[in-house]
Amino acid sequence: MGEFHKVIHPLTQIGKNTKIGLYSIIGYPEREGKYVEIGQNCEIGNYVTIRSGAKIMDNVSIKEYSYIEEDTIIGNNVSIESYSYIGKKVTIGESSLILYRAEIYDGAKIGKHCRIGGFVAENTIIGNYVTMFGKLIHSFRDPTHWDGGEKSPIIDDYVVVGFNAVIIGAIKINHHVYIAAGAVVSKDVPSYSIVYGINNIISIKKWKGKIKKSKFWKWKE
């Protein structure tokens, strides 16, 4: 009976032990030469949409009401929480967690072992072992015109972006950077730095708070 409450394109490839929930739509709208591939041991929740050309690797969990756009690649052991939106041609590395109601837009590249919430602009590049609870956005320097062509932020490995922090424009956040909750960053940040307030950047060597003793600063894969 449950099969009548989901729509799966006949060319969809589904691996062993994979479950697809009720009222989900997989592989539509139809595109010539494009179909969805879903690996083994995946759990696709209720009311999930996965559009044509998407490729889901093994052991992936996609919770209810999430939306996966065309030609996106989701790596092994990724978990996507409820109400998440993943845009076209996004790549998500293995063992990453996409948090509740995250929005990740077209062409973004996310590394492995990340935790991503909030808002990620088009074509943003995020490295490995990144925790992101804020917003990564374009600068919109010309308010009279927007064609989606602005360059996006680049986030290196081992970076923490705190809750409601905002990273603006084509800047680079280098490895081992801690961006405090609510911070606003619109210029490049060197490695081993803490950022707070509006573009207040300080080396961890000069920081006097408790986080200076965190193992984060020595974190390596």
VENGI-V203264 format. One line per field, one symbol per residue. ss: DSSP state (2 for helix, 1 for strand, 0 for the rest). phi: phi as a letter, one per 40 degrees, with the letter a starting at -180 (. if undefined). psi: psi as a letter, one per 30 degrees, with the letter a starting at -180 (. if undefined). A space follows every 10 residues. Layout:
ss = ???
phi = ???
psi = ???
This chain:
ss = 0222201100 0011000011 0000110000 1001001100 0011000011 0000110000 1100001100 0011000011 0000110000 1100001100 0011000011 0000110011 0000110000 1100111000 0000000000 0001100011 1000011100 0110001110 0001100010 0011110101 1112220002 2220222200 0
phi = .cccbabbcc cccbccgcbb ccgcbbgbcc bdgbacbbcc fcbbccfcbb cdgcbbccfc bbcdgcbbcc gcbbcdgcbb cdgcbbccfc bbccgcbbcd gcbbbdgcbb ccfcbbbgbb cdgcbbccfb bbbbbbbccf cbccaabgcc cbcbbccfbb bcdgcbbbgc bbbccfbbbc dgcbbbadbc cfbbbafbfc bbcccccbcc cdcccdcbcb c
psi = eeffgljkkf fkkklkgkkk llgljkgllk kkgklkkkal hljkakhkkj lkfkjkalhk kjlkglkjak gkkklkgkkj lkglkjakhk kklkglkjlk gkjjlkgkkk alhljkabkj lkgkkkalhk kjgbkjllfh fjffkkgggk lllkkalhkk jlkglkkkai lkjllikjjl kflkkglkkl lhlkklbjhj kkkfffkflf ffgkfefgkl .
